[in-house]
Amino acid sequence: MEKKTKILICGDSFAADWTIKTKTSGWVNFLKDTDIIAQAGVGEYKILKQLQSCKLELYTHIIVSHTSPYRIHTITNPLHINDSLHYACDFIYDDVKDRLPNVEKFFTDYFDLDYSIYVHTKICEDIDKLTKNYKTIHMNHVDWKGLYKFKDQMDFSKLKKSVNNSNHYDEKNNMIVYNKVLDRI
């Protein structure tokens, strides 16, 4: 008897269940038999922690939506304390630049991009090792040039760039992502 499809969805906001906060459905909401634990605004370390918190053997498929190395890990983000969707959000420049005092200087003068890419790569390696024995789809929605390459990676960065005035996808683009993911399952 074949195992019934059960999908684990981890990652950042591109894989989060936005219906928690809005009436907008994303591509993840069209898939059946899913456990969606992706969280808006999280960095790669928190994505690793999502995977480590699950019994991966319970799933027929795992989908991991990876994020930018520009996210800075934080235990608590003061901008999103009472936000049901972004409560675990890490810092990224575009989110904090106009909302926290003197933060621009940190990102322009003190932030070490080489270090961030190194740490991001090491975490991606850990995720790859953790998921290597499972049917896993890795995806990115941000520019991924020069970053860790997963064996079965779907690059949606061009689709993301085509979205006007939005941080995420509209209905049409959500269906494009959904159909491409469905083709891989």
C-alpha positions in Angstrom: 0.0 0.0 0.0 1.4 3.4 -1.0 1.9 6.0 1.6 -0.6 8.9 1.5 0.9 12.2 0.4 1.7 14.4 3.4 3.7 17.6 2.8 5.8 19.6 5.2 6.3 23.2 4.2 9.0 25.1 6.0 10.7 28.4 5.3 10.2 32.1 5.0 7.2 34.3 4.2 7.0 33.0 0.6 5.8 29.7 2.1 3.9 31.0 5.1 0.2 30.7 5.6 -0.9 34.3 5.1 -4.5 33.5 5.9 -3.5 33.7 9.5 -3.5 37.5 9.2 -5.2 38.3 5.9 -7.8 36.8 3.5 -5.2 36.3 0.9 -4.2 32.7 0.0 -0.8 31.8 -1.2 0.4 28.9 -3.3 0.8 26.8 -0.1 -2.9 27.0 0.6 -3.8 25.2 -2.6 -1.8 22.1 -1.7 -3.6 19.3 0.1 -2.5 17.5 3.2 0.1 19.9 4.4 1.6 21.0 7.6 2.7 24.6 7.1 5.3 25.8 9.6 6.9 28.5 7.5 7.1 31.9 9.2 7.2 35.3 7.7 10.5 37.1 8.0 12.7 34.4 9.3 16.3 33.8 8.5 18.0 30.6 7.4 18.8 29.6 11.0 15.1 29.6 12.0 14.3 27.6 8.9 16.8 25.0 10.0 15.1 25.0 13.5 11.7 24.5 11.8 13.0 21.3 10.2 14.7 20.1 13.3 11.4 20.5 15.2 9.6 17.9 13.0 9.7 14.2 12.5 10.6 14.3 8.9 9.9 10.6 8.3 6.2 11.4 8.7 6.2 13.3 5.4 6.2 12.1 1.8 7.5 15.5 0.7 9.3 18.4 2.2 9.3 21.9 0.7 11.8 24.4 2.0 11.5 28.1 1.0 15.0 29.6 1.6 15.7 33.2 2.4 18.3 35.8 1.9 21.7 35.8 3.7 21.0 39.5 4.5 18.6 38.5 7.4 20.1 39.1 10.8 19.1 36.6 13.5 17.3 38.0 16.5 15.5 36.3 19.4 12.9 39.1 19.5 12.1 41.7 16.9 10.7 44.8 18.6 8.8 45.7 15.5 6.6 42.6 15.4 6.0 41.5 18.9 2.1 41.3 18.6 2.1 40.2 15.0 0.7 36.7 14.5 2.4 36.3 11.1 5.7 38.0 11.7 6.3 37.2 15.4 9.6 35.3 14.6 10.8 37.8 12.1 14.5 38.5 11.9 16.0 41.9 10.9 16.5 42.8 7.3 17.3 46.3 6.1 14.2 47.0 4.1 12.0 46.2 7.1 13.9 48.3 9.7 15.5 51.2 7.8 12.7 53.7 8.5 11.5 52.2 11.8 14.5 51.8 14.1 16.8 54.7 15.0 20.3 54.7 13.5 19.9 51.3 12.0 21.1 52.4 8.5 24.6 53.0 9.8 24.7 49.4 11.1 23.9 48.0 7.7 26.1 50.4 5.7 29.1 50.6 8.0 29.2 47.5 10.2 27.4 44.6 8.5 29.8 42.0 7.2 28.3 40.5 4.1 31.1 37.9 3.6 30.4 36.6 7.2 26.7 36.5 6.5 27.1 34.5 3.3 29.4 32.1 5.1 27.0 31.5 7.9 24.1 31.2 5.4 26.0 28.6 3.4 26.8 26.5 6.5 23.2 26.5 7.6 22.1 25.5 4.0 24.6 22.6 4.2 23.1 21.5 7.5 19.6 21.7 6.0 20.8 19.7 3.0 22.2 17.0 5.3 19.1 16.9 7.3 16.8 16.5 4.3 18.9 14.4 2.0 17.1 11.1 2.7 13.6 12.7 1.9 11.9 13.9 -1.2 12.7 17.6 -0.7 12.1 20.6 -2.9 14.3 23.6 -2.1 13.1 26.9 -3.5 14.2 30.5 -3.5 12.4 33.7 -4.3 15.3 36.1 -3.9 18.4 36.4 -6.0 20.5 33.3 -5.3 23.6 34.0 -7.3 26.7 32.9 -5.5 24.8 31.1 -2.8 24.6 27.4 -1.8 23.2 25.1 -4.5 20.7 22.4 -3.6 20.2 19.4 -5.8 16.5 19.9 -6.4 16.2 23.7 -6.2 13.5 25.8 -7.9 14.4 29.4 -8.6 11.5 31.8 -8.5 13.6 35.0 -8.3 12.7 36.1 -11.8 9.0 35.6 -11.0 9.4 37.6 -7.8 11.1 40.5 -9.7 8.1 40.6 -12.0 5.7 41.5 -9.2 5.0 45.2 -9.0 4.5 47.0 -5.7 4.2 43.9 -3.7 6.5 41.9 -1.4 4.9 38.7 -2.4 2.8 37.1 -5.2 -0.6 38.0 -6.6 -3.1 35.4 -7.4 -1.7 34.7 -10.9 1.8 34.3 -9.7 0.7 32.1 -6.7 -0.9 29.8 -9.2 2.4 29.7 -11.3 4.4 28.7 -8.2 1.7 26.1 -7.1 1.6 24.5 -10.6 5.4 24.2 -10.8 5.6 22.7 -7.3 2.7 20.3 -8.1 4.7 19.2 -11.2 7.6 18.2 -8.9 5.5 16.3 -6.4 
